[in-house]
Amino acid sequence: MSETKDNIEENEVPVEATETTIEEQVTAEPTLEEKIAQEKDKFLRLFAEFENYKKRTSRERIELFKTANQDLMSVLLPVLDDFERALTHIEDDKEAEELRKGVLLIYQKLLTTLGNKGLSVVEVAKGDVFDAEYHEAITQVPSPSEDMKGKVVDIVEKGYKLGDKTIRFPKVVIGQ
């Protein structure tokens, strides 16, 4: 019996070793609750990513609708400039009063129609401080007075906005 007892004692694995082996097996394979938590986390992340995608595409679509006419508006801006030049030259001619009224009527109708589609004039006045983010400087001239240095001296071409987006910056002359 002592031989059998010795054999058993030799073959026995210490209790501490078996406990660590079982713990390693348990930690190596995630439990069902852990698997469910992982899948739930993946689902929530995927759902949040999809919601962000929907919001982003919705914003982009709204922005596209707001600026869909930008190309057409940009092409029509020189026509508005030509109307303004024609009006200033017709005002010099006293005999063409009826012509001036007709051109003015067409100009105002075009401006109103474009305004209804979101086009607006960027407001710039002589004496405003020059800001490179809102103005395009054509040239610098010696300022007529000391207080006009770094300010708008003349407006060469109007600027226009379509909604909130500037499609043409006002071209200005600044004092040096």
Backbone as a chain_set.jsonl record, in Angstrom:
{"seq": "MSETKDNIEENEVPVEATETTIEEQVTAEPTLEEKIAQEKDKFLRLFAEFENYKKRTSRERIELFKTANQDLMSVLLPVLDDFERALTHIEDDKEAEELRKGVLLIYQKLLTTLGNKGLSVVEVAKGDVFDAEYHEAITQVPSPSEDMKGKVVDIVEKGYKLGDKTIRFPKVVIGQ", "coords": {"N": [[0.799, -1.172, 0.0], [1.986, 1.147, 0.572], [3.503, 1.544, -1.632], [1.612, 2.157, -3.572], [0.559, 4.381, -2.483], [2.754, 6.075, -2.637], [3.022, 6.241, -5.413], [0.668, 7.545, -6.069], [1.051, 9.937, -4.777], [3.21, 10.902, -6.229], [2.137, 11.288, -8.746], [0.236, 13.135, -8.337], [-0.847, 16.467, -8.826], [0.028, 19.585, -7.545], [-2.4, 21.435, -5.649], [-2.483, 24.218, -5.975], [-1.377, 24.639, -8.52], [-3.29, 23.527, -10.225], [-5.413, 25.239, -9.796], [-4.49, 27.69, -10.88], [-4.227, 26.929, -13.535], [-6.869, 26.446, -14.264], [-7.902, 29.006, -13.882], [-6.476, 30.353, -15.864], [-7.571, 29.187, -18.134], [-10.182, 30.06, -17.909], [-9.881, 32.854, -18.118], [-8.784, 32.979, -20.645], [-10.792, 32.18, -22.409], [-13.515, 34.135, -23.166], [-16.35, 34.837, -21.135], [-19.871, 34.202, -21.525], [-21.311, 36.506, -20.875], [-19.366, 38.466, -21.213], [-18.924, 38.26, -23.961], [-21.412, 39.068, -24.924], [-21.434, 41.693, -23.975], [-19.307, 42.731, -25.477], [-20.32, 42.503, -28.105], [-22.553, 44.144, -27.869], [-21.3, 46.599, -27.405], [-19.945, 46.893, -29.873], [-22.184, 47.101, -31.537], [-23.406, 49.47, -30.56], [-21.403, 51.354, -31.143], [-21.32, 51.156, -33.941], [-23.919, 51.96, -34.54], [-23.849, 54.612, -33.58], [-21.919, 55.653, -35.296], [-23.261, 55.425, -37.734], [-25.411, 57.177, -37.288], [-24.012, 59.616, -37.092], [-23.062, 59.715, -39.726], [-25.488, 60.001, -41.119], [-26.317, 62.53, -40.192], [-24.196, 64.132, -41.106], [-24.365, 63.808, -43.932], [-26.869, 64.877, -44.331], [-26.464, 67.571, -43.561], [-24.605, 68.248, -45.553], [-26.185, 67.96, -47.836], [-28.126, 69.955, -47.44], [-26.452, 72.185, -47.514], [-25.573, 71.938, -50.14], [-27.94, 72.417, -51.549], [-28.306, 75.083, -50.847], [-26.185, 76.348, -52.103], [-26.401, 75.563, -54.733], [-26.901, 77.071, -56.959], [-24.618, 78.496, -57.359], [-22.685, 78.482, -59.46], [-24.186, 79.49, -61.616], [-24.897, 81.991, -60.578], [-22.361, 83.151, -60.305], [-21.66, 83.442, -62.971], [-23.52, 85.307, -63.774], [-22.826, 87.623, -62.407], [-20.95, 89.402, -63.738], [-22.739, 90.468, -65.604], [-24.457, 91.948, -63.995], [-22.603, 93.863, -63.173], [-22.108, 95.111, -65.63], [-24.618, 96.243, -66.117], [-24.656, 98.137, -64.035], [-22.541, 99.813, -64.822], [-23.573, 100.717, -67.252], [-25.767, 102.141, -66.342], [-24.503, 104.239, -64.942], [-23.241, 105.58, -67.059], [-25.395, 106.259, -68.674], [-26.691, 108.086, -67.077], [-25.16, 110.345, -67.395], [-25.895, 111.236, -69.874], [-28.269, 113.41, -70.865], [-30.33, 113.315, -72.709], [-31.215, 110.717, -72.939], [-33.253, 109.825, -71.177], [-35.544, 108.14, -71.076], [-34.422, 105.755, -71.917], [-32.656, 105.285, -69.806], [-34.507, 104.84, -67.732], [-35.676, 102.43, -68.586], [-33.467, 100.641, -68.63], [-32.784, 100.761, -65.934], [-35.074, 99.648, -64.784], [-34.964, 96.996, -65.769], [-32.533, 96.219, -64.624], [-33.116, 96.404, -61.854], [-35.107, 94.474, -61.653], [-33.693, 92.138, -62.334], [-31.83, 92.13, -60.25], [-33.539, 91.859, -58.037], [-34.69, 89.347, -58.559], [-32.432, 87.672, -58.426], [-31.761, 88.201, -55.803], [-33.906, 87.01, -54.486], [-33.211, 84.406, -54.808], [-31.145, 84.124, -53.06], [-28.877, 85.711, -53.363], [-26.807, 88.326, -52.27], [-25.492, 91.614, -51.674], [-22.188, 92.287, -50.64], [-21.552, 94.393, -48.088], [-19.615, 97.215, -48.261], [-17.902, 100.127, -47.443], [-16.441, 103.31, -48.204], [-13.663, 104.119, -46.273], [-13.848, 102.062, -44.488], [-12.091, 99.686, -42.465], [-9.461, 97.847, -43.876], [-9.718, 94.421, -44.45], [-8.266, 91.434, -45.033], [-9.596, 89.033, -45.152], [-12.146, 89.589, -45.966], [-12.046, 91.4, -48.025], [-10.69, 92.116, -51.288], [-7.707, 93.319, -52.209], [-6.9, 95.503, -54.731], [-5.041, 97.459, -55.423], [-2.663, 99.715, -53.867], [-2.755, 103.038, -52.839], [-1.368, 106.313, -52.252], [-2.589, 107.567, -49.239], [-5.275, 109.912, -48.913], [-5.521, 111.264, -46.528], [-4.152, 111.19, -43.192], [-5.644, 109.559, -41.471], [-6.781, 107.685, -43.163], [-5.056, 105.641, -43.742], [-4.46, 102.251, -44.384], [-7.088, 101.768, -44.786], [-10.164, 101.411, -46.683], [-10.135, 103.09, -49.675], [-11.313, 103.331, -52.17], [-13.914, 101.63, -53.962], [-13.721, 99.221, -56.278], [-15.059, 97.039, -57.45], [-18.102, 95.47, -56.667], [-18.788, 93.11, -54.063], [-20.249, 89.837, -53.645], [-22.543, 87.675, -51.932], [-23.742, 84.372, -51.593], [-26.198, 83.169, -49.896], [-24.671, 82.306, -46.969], [-22.172, 82.149, -47.919], [-19.407, 83.678, -49.423], [-19.208, 84.53, -52.747], [-17.942, 86.206, -54.442], [-15.425, 88.38, -53.646], [-15.341, 91.778, -52.516], [-13.629, 94.113, -54.55], [-11.139, 96.295, -53.77], [-9.489, 99.5, -53.301], [-6.81, 100.436, -51.331], [-5.621, 102.705, -48.809], [-2.302, 103.915, -48.364]], "CA": [[0.0, 0.0, 0.0], [2.871, 2.29, 0.583], [3.887, 1.77, -3.003], [0.492, 2.785, -4.233], [0.476, 5.72, -1.922], [3.852, 6.842, -3.216], [2.682, 6.487, -6.813], [-0.389, 8.553, -6.096], [1.64, 11.212, -4.387], [4.067, 11.358, -7.309], [1.303, 11.682, -9.889], [-0.649, 14.243, -7.981], [-0.415, 17.823, -9.139], [-0.349, 20.415, -6.398], [-3.688, 22.104, -5.757], [-2.26, 25.578, -6.446], [-1.121, 24.588, -9.959], [-4.55, 23.27, -10.926], [-6.242, 26.446, -9.714], [-4.015, 28.676, -11.847], [-4.534, 26.426, -14.867], [-8.306, 26.675, -14.479], [-8.081, 30.447, -14.036], [-5.969, 30.721, -17.179], [-8.555, 28.745, -19.114], [-11.343, 30.928, -17.78], [-9.554, 34.165, -18.664], [-8.485, 32.84, -22.066], [-12.076, 32.156, -23.104], [-14.443, 35.06, -22.522], [-17.626, 34.266, -20.735], [-21.01, 34.599, -22.354], [-21.633, 37.9, -20.558], [-18.354, 39.315, -21.849], [-19.196, 38.244, -25.404], [-22.603, 39.899, -25.138], [-21.021, 43.085, -23.765], [-18.503, 43.132, -26.634], [-21.213, 42.659, -29.255], [-23.374, 45.322, -27.601], [-20.419, 47.742, -27.626], [-19.783, 47.018, -31.329], [-23.457, 47.578, -32.085], [-23.589, 50.874, -30.194], [-20.445, 52.149, -31.921], [-21.773, 51.149, -35.333], [-25.121, 52.777, -34.582], [-23.434, 56.014, -33.437], [-21.235, 56.027, -36.54], [-24.292, 55.585, -38.758], [-26.135, 58.419, -36.983], [-23.131, 60.717, -37.5], [-23.066, 59.718, -41.188], [-26.763, 60.57, -41.561], [-26.302, 63.966, -39.9], [-23.231, 64.769, -42.001], [-24.909, 63.86, -45.293], [-27.997, 65.814, -44.308], [-25.881, 68.919, -43.596], [-24.011, 68.458, -46.873], [-27.281, 68.11, -48.788], [-28.696, 71.287, -47.229], [-25.455, 73.131, -48.026], [-25.584, 71.832, -51.596], [-29.123, 73.13, -52.038], [-28.109, 76.522, -50.659], [-25.201, 76.872, -53.047], [-26.526, 74.883, -56.022], [-26.914, 78.074, -58.023], [-23.403, 79.3, -57.275], [-22.078, 78.639, -60.784], [-25.029, 80.399, -62.394], [-24.763, 83.33, -60.0], [-21.028, 83.664, -60.643], [-21.677, 83.824, -64.378], [-24.371, 86.487, -63.931], [-22.269, 88.797, -61.728], [-20.474, 90.406, -64.698], [-23.902, 91.122, -66.214], [-24.862, 92.991, -63.036], [-21.594, 94.926, -63.263], [-22.344, 95.84, -66.88], [-25.799, 97.072, -65.908], [-24.28, 99.28, -63.2], [-21.741, 100.72, -65.657], [-24.48, 101.335, -68.221], [-26.576, 103.141, -65.627], [-23.697, 105.429, -64.652], [-22.981, 106.301, -68.309], [-26.652, 106.817, -69.172], [-27.01, 109.248, -66.249], [-24.437, 111.491, -67.949], [-26.589, 111.669, -71.091], [-29.571, 113.974, -70.475], [-31.339, 113.02, -73.725], [-31.628, 109.315, -72.892], [-33.983, 109.618, -69.92], [-36.401, 106.961, -71.205], [-33.514, 104.609, -71.978], [-32.18, 105.06, -68.438], [-35.601, 104.239, -66.949], [-35.828, 101.036, -69.013], [-32.314, 99.873, -68.152], [-32.914, 100.699, -64.481], [-36.154, 98.704, -64.494], [-34.448, 95.643, -66.013], [-31.496, 95.974, -63.612], [-33.757, 96.159, -60.558], [-35.813, 93.194, -61.726], [-32.668, 91.098, -62.267], [-31.28, 92.146, -58.894], [-34.572, 91.322, -57.15], [-34.81, 87.915, -58.819], [-31.254, 87.015, -57.861], [-31.881, 88.344, -54.349], [-34.848, 85.999, -54.017], [-32.505, 83.12, -54.843], [-30.128, 84.101, -52.012], [-27.729, 86.572, -53.653], [-26.825, 89.616, -51.582], [-24.289, 92.413, -51.858], [-21.317, 92.432, -49.467], [-21.522, 95.823, -47.795], [-18.309, 97.825, -48.044], [-17.986, 101.572, -47.628], [-15.157, 104.004, -48.151], [-13.29, 104.408, -44.891], [-13.819, 100.828, -43.689], [-10.759, 99.118, -42.258], [-9.196, 96.757, -44.801], [-9.588, 93.094, -43.857], [-7.93, 90.526, -46.135], [-10.539, 87.923, -45.194], [-13.419, 90.029, -46.546], [-11.798, 92.287, -49.158], [-9.585, 91.798, -52.182], [-7.017, 94.571, -52.504], [-6.425, 95.61, -56.107], [-3.823, 98.256, -55.384], [-2.523, 100.658, -52.765], [-2.454, 104.394, -53.282], [-1.11, 107.188, -51.107], [-3.868, 107.943, -48.63], [-5.543, 111.341, -48.965], [-5.298, 111.824, -45.198], [-3.445, 110.277, -42.28], [-6.576, 108.6, -40.875], [-7.223, 106.72, -44.175], [-4.041, 104.61, -43.945], [-4.942, 100.904, -44.076], [-8.547, 101.718, -44.934], [-10.667, 101.369, -48.049], [-10.198, 104.416, -50.283], [-12.25, 103.252, -53.29], [-14.465, 100.301, -54.235], [-13.639, 99.008, -57.718], [-16.08, 96.082, -57.851], [-18.882, 94.985, -55.529], [-18.7, 91.697, -53.704], [-21.561, 89.217, -53.5], [-22.653, 86.464, -51.13], [-24.861, 83.482, -51.863], [-26.455, 82.648, -48.557], [-23.608, 82.716, -46.052], [-20.883, 81.949, -48.586], [-18.991, 84.757, -50.322], [-18.837, 83.973, -54.049], [-16.98, 87.156, -55.012], [-15.017, 89.364, -52.649], [-15.291, 93.13, -53.077], [-12.292, 94.546, -54.953], [-11.009, 97.644, -53.209], [-8.209, 100.207, -53.303], [-6.572, 100.824, -49.94], [-4.67, 103.805, -48.588], [-1.002, 103.477, -47.855]], "C": [[0.856, 1.255, 0.0], [3.338, 2.602, -0.818], [2.801, 2.501, -3.759], [0.357, 4.224, -3.758], [1.568, 6.605, -2.491], [3.571, 7.185, -4.676], [1.628, 7.585, -6.932], [0.187, 9.92, -5.77], [2.528, 11.767, -5.482], [3.249, 11.895, -8.481], [0.409, 12.876, -9.581], [-0.009, 15.578, -8.332], [-0.822, 18.678, -7.955], [-1.638, 21.18, -6.683], [-3.517, 23.507, -6.333], [-2.067, 25.614, -7.965], [-2.412, 24.362, -10.719], [-5.44, 24.491, -10.891], [-5.797, 27.496, -10.721], [-4.304, 28.223, -13.262], [-6.001, 26.664, -15.198], [-8.564, 28.161, -14.684], [-7.594, 30.927, -15.393], [-6.957, 30.337, -18.27], [-9.774, 29.662, -19.098], [-11.051, 32.297, -18.393], [-9.257, 34.091, -20.159], [-9.768, 32.838, -22.886], [-13.027, 33.109, -22.41], [-15.76, 34.367, -22.196], [-18.722, 34.78, -21.655], [-21.387, 36.056, -22.112], [-20.647, 38.854, -21.221], [-18.564, 39.389, -23.36], [-20.394, 39.138, -25.735], [-22.238, 41.377, -24.985], [-20.191, 43.596, -24.943], [-19.386, 43.384, -27.854], [-22.102, 43.908, -29.09], [-22.563, 46.595, -27.839], [-20.198, 47.975, -29.12], [-21.038, 47.594, -31.962], [-23.656, 49.061, -31.786], [-22.647, 51.784, -30.972], [-20.876, 52.256, -33.381], [-23.01, 52.035, -35.492], [-24.77, 54.264, -34.49], [-22.737, 56.495, -34.7], [-22.245, 56.256, -37.661], [-25.101, 56.865, -38.534], [-25.314, 59.634, -37.376], [-23.087, 60.841, -39.019], [-24.35, 60.364, -41.707], [-26.794, 62.077, -41.339], [-25.382, 64.709, -40.855], [-23.774, 64.875, -43.421], [-26.097, 64.791, -45.377], [-27.504, 67.25, -44.364], [-25.299, 69.226, -44.963], [-25.085, 68.68, -47.929], [-27.913, 69.497, -48.661], [-27.754, 72.349, -47.777], [-25.422, 73.12, -49.552], [-26.785, 72.562, -52.177], [-28.956, 74.638, -51.919], [-27.193, 77.106, -51.724], [-25.279, 76.203, -54.419], [-26.457, 75.867, -57.182], [-25.629, 78.893, -58.079], [-22.762, 79.513, -58.644], [-22.876, 79.623, -61.632], [-24.892, 81.826, -61.877], [-23.418, 83.953, -60.361], [-20.957, 84.12, -62.088], [-22.483, 85.106, -64.58], [-23.808, 87.749, -63.27], [-21.67, 89.816, -62.702], [-21.621, 91.131, -65.422], [-24.412, 92.232, -65.293], [-23.889, 94.165, -63.08], [-21.806, 95.768, -64.519], [-23.575, 96.733, -66.767], [-25.445, 98.313, -65.095], [-23.451, 100.294, -63.992], [-22.626, 101.447, -66.664], [-25.314, 102.424, -67.549], [-25.768, 104.399, -65.322], [-23.42, 106.232, -65.92], [-24.255, 106.925, -68.881], [-27.042, 108.053, -68.369], [-26.32, 110.509, -66.758], [-25.158, 112.08, -69.169], [-28.004, 112.131, -70.723], [-30.682, 113.582, -71.447], [-31.899, 111.603, -73.603], [-32.356, 108.973, -71.592], [-34.852, 108.359, -69.968], [-35.56, 105.683, -71.249], [-33.014, 104.27, -70.581], [-33.256, 104.403, -67.586], [-35.784, 102.763, -67.303], [-34.699, 100.156, -68.505], [-32.387, 99.71, -66.636], [-33.982, 99.683, -64.077], [-35.665, 97.259, -64.663], [-33.403, 95.275, -64.954], [-32.123, 95.638, -62.265], [-34.491, 94.828, -60.542], [-34.818, 92.032, -61.631], [-32.1, 91.0, -60.855], [-32.275, 91.547, -57.888], [-34.704, 89.81, -57.323], [-33.63, 87.153, -58.228], [-31.26, 87.096, -56.337], [-32.837, 87.325, -53.756], [-34.215, 84.608, -53.993], [-31.325, 83.083, -53.875], [-28.923, 84.988, -52.254], [-27.876, 87.892, -52.905], [-25.478, 90.3, -51.778], [-23.504, 92.436, -50.547], [-21.144, 93.928, -49.245], [-20.107, 96.29, -47.464], [-18.48, 99.319, -48.305], [-16.579, 102.165, -47.587], [-14.883, 104.37, -46.699], [-13.319, 103.188, -43.995], [-12.385, 100.342, -43.562], [-10.605, 97.922, -43.202], [-9.004, 95.461, -44.035], [-9.401, 92.103, -44.999], [-8.878, 89.339, -46.227], [-11.842, 88.303, -45.884], [-13.252, 90.901, -47.775], [-10.668, 91.742, -50.013], [-8.954, 93.113, -52.596], [-6.492, 94.528, -53.934], [-5.097, 96.352, -56.13], [-3.816, 99.112, -54.124], [-2.151, 102.008, -53.355], [-2.092, 105.224, -52.058], [-2.442, 107.689, -50.538], [-4.043, 109.456, -48.663], [-5.339, 112.027, -47.615], [-4.667, 110.75, -44.32], [-4.384, 109.212, -41.715], [-7.073, 107.55, -41.867], [-6.17, 105.63, -44.451], [-4.579, 103.254, -43.491], [-6.44, 100.758, -44.187], [-8.915, 101.736, -46.409], [-10.818, 102.796, -48.567], [-11.244, 104.434, -51.403], [-12.699, 101.802, -53.461], [-14.519, 100.142, -55.75], [-14.773, 98.112, -58.198], [-16.792, 95.56, -56.602], [-18.611, 93.506, -55.288], [-20.089, 91.151, -53.471], [-21.459, 87.948, -52.67], [-23.86, 85.681, -51.613], [-25.139, 82.753, -50.566], [-25.409, 83.195, -47.613], [-22.231, 82.658, -46.705], [-20.591, 83.102, -49.538], [-18.55, 84.131, -51.644], [-17.945, 84.93, -54.832], [-16.699, 88.221, -53.961], [-15.006, 90.75, -53.293], [-13.838, 93.532, -53.377], [-12.159, 96.016, -54.58], [-9.589, 98.18, -53.404], [-8.011, 100.677, -51.866], [-5.52, 101.92, -49.858], [-3.399, 103.302, -47.936], [-0.384, 104.527, -46.962]], "O": [[0.46, 2.296, -0.525], [3.549, 3.762, -1.17], [3.105, 3.408, -4.535], [0.079, 5.14, -4.532], [1.322, 7.772, -2.797], [3.852, 8.298, -5.121], [1.71, 8.447, -7.808], [-0.146, 10.922, -6.401], [2.599, 12.984, -5.655], [3.65, 12.863, -9.128], [-0.104, 13.535, -10.485], [1.192, 15.786, -8.16], [-1.915, 18.505, -7.416], [-1.922, 21.528, -7.829], [-4.356, 23.938, -7.123], [-2.55, 26.535, -8.623], [-2.606, 24.961, -11.777], [-6.154, 24.759, -11.857], [-6.638, 28.133, -11.357], [-4.6, 29.055, -14.119], [-6.324, 27.051, -16.321], [-9.348, 28.544, -15.552], [-8.21, 31.798, -16.008], [-7.154, 31.089, -19.224], [-10.327, 29.996, -20.146], [-11.889, 32.842, -19.112], [-9.467, 35.075, -20.868], [-9.815, 33.444, -23.957], [-13.328, 32.946, -21.228], [-16.204, 33.45, -22.887], [-18.505, 35.686, -22.459], [-21.744, 36.766, -23.052], [-21.029, 39.91, -21.724], [-18.403, 40.449, -23.965], [-20.372, 39.876, -26.72], [-22.68, 42.213, -25.772], [-20.342, 44.743, -25.363], [-19.207, 44.38, -28.554], [-22.363, 44.627, -30.055], [-23.073, 47.56, -28.407], [-20.255, 49.113, -29.588], [-20.963, 48.472, -32.821], [-24.038, 49.824, -32.673], [-23.045, 52.862, -31.412], [-20.801, 53.329, -33.98], [-23.128, 52.773, -36.47], [-25.321, 55.082, -35.227], [-22.945, 57.63, -35.128], [-22.092, 57.187, -38.451], [-25.436, 57.559, -39.494], [-25.854, 60.588, -37.936], [-23.077, 61.952, -39.548], [-24.308, 61.18, -42.628], [-27.248, 62.822, -42.207], [-25.728, 65.779, -41.356], [-23.653, 65.927, -44.049], [-26.306, 65.433, -46.407], [-28.042, 68.065, -45.114], [-25.473, 70.328, -45.482], [-24.909, 69.506, -48.825], [-28.203, 70.14, -49.67], [-28.192, 73.3, -48.426], [-25.263, 74.165, -50.182], [-26.662, 73.252, -53.189], [-29.408, 75.388, -52.784], [-27.404, 78.226, -52.19], [-24.321, 76.268, -55.189], [-25.997, 75.517, -58.269], [-25.573, 79.895, -58.791], [-22.335, 80.626, -58.952], [-22.3, 80.489, -62.29], [-24.784, 82.765, -62.666], [-23.343, 85.138, -60.683], [-20.262, 85.088, -62.397], [-22.164, 85.904, -65.461], [-24.284, 88.847, -63.559], [-21.871, 91.014, -62.501], [-21.471, 92.291, -65.806], [-24.756, 93.32, -65.754], [-24.302, 95.323, -63.031], [-21.696, 96.993, -64.477], [-23.573, 97.858, -67.268], [-25.881, 99.417, -65.424], [-23.642, 101.501, -63.844], [-22.454, 102.643, -66.903], [-25.537, 103.491, -68.12], [-26.29, 105.508, -65.431], [-23.369, 107.461, -65.859], [-24.206, 107.989, -69.498], [-27.655, 108.972, -68.911], [-26.83, 111.615, -66.577], [-25.042, 113.272, -69.455], [-28.836, 111.321, -70.316], [-31.848, 113.522, -71.06], [-32.977, 111.331, -74.132], [-32.092, 107.936, -70.985], [-34.889, 107.596, -69.003], [-35.945, 104.658, -70.686], [-32.954, 103.098, -70.211], [-32.958, 103.505, -66.799], [-36.02, 101.938, -66.421], [-34.938, 99.055, -68.009], [-32.085, 98.638, -66.113], [-33.793, 98.938, -63.115], [-35.918, 96.406, -63.812], [-33.392, 94.152, -64.451], [-31.704, 94.686, -61.606], [-34.497, 94.132, -59.526], [-35.072, 91.054, -60.929], [-31.914, 89.902, -60.332], [-31.877, 90.808, -56.988], [-34.818, 89.078, -56.34], [-33.81, 86.108, -57.602], [-30.815, 86.168, -55.66], [-32.613, 86.828, -52.652], [-34.645, 83.738, -53.236], [-30.575, 82.107, -53.865], [-28.017, 85.017, -51.421], [-28.946, 88.501, -52.909], [-24.462, 89.649, -52.017], [-24.085, 92.586, -49.473], [-20.647, 94.64, -50.118], [-19.488, 95.817, -46.511], [-19.126, 99.719, -49.273], [-15.659, 101.588, -47.009], [-15.76, 104.865, -45.992], [-12.863, 103.255, -42.853], [-11.564, 100.563, -44.453], [-11.505, 97.089, -43.312], [-8.222, 95.402, -43.086], [-10.286, 91.953, -45.842], [-8.959, 88.7, -47.276], [-12.572, 87.424, -46.343], [-14.22, 91.124, -48.503], [-9.804, 91.008, -49.534], [-9.591, 93.931, -53.259], [-5.735, 93.629, -54.302], [-4.146, 95.921, -56.781], [-4.817, 99.221, -53.416], [-1.326, 102.095, -54.265], [-2.47, 104.872, -50.94], [-3.303, 108.172, -51.273], [-3.083, 110.201, -48.466], [-5.025, 113.216, -47.555], [-4.653, 109.568, -44.662], [-3.962, 108.076, -41.5], [-7.734, 106.598, -41.45], [-6.386, 104.781, -45.315], [-5.084, 103.113, -42.377], [-7.01, 99.76, -43.745], [-8.088, 102.036, -47.269], [-11.533, 103.608, -47.981], [-11.967, 105.415, -51.572], [-11.96, 100.869, -53.147], [-15.271, 100.842, -56.427], [-15.385, 98.384, -59.231], [-16.149, 95.248, -55.599], [-18.253, 92.763, -56.202], [-21.008, 91.9, -53.138], [-20.449, 87.243, -52.691], [-24.876, 86.261, -51.997], [-24.412, 81.837, -50.183], [-25.27, 84.41, -47.469], [-21.239, 83.072, -46.106], [-21.431, 83.461, -50.363], [-17.637, 83.305, -51.672], [-17.268, 84.521, -55.775], [-17.611, 88.876, -53.456], [-14.697, 90.884, -54.477], [-12.941, 93.318, -52.561], [-12.946, 96.862, -55.007], [-8.639, 97.432, -53.635], [-8.918, 101.242, -51.256], [-4.651, 102.043, -50.722], [-3.408, 102.408, -47.09], [0.714, 104.327, -46.443]]}, "num_chains": 1, "name": "protein.A"}
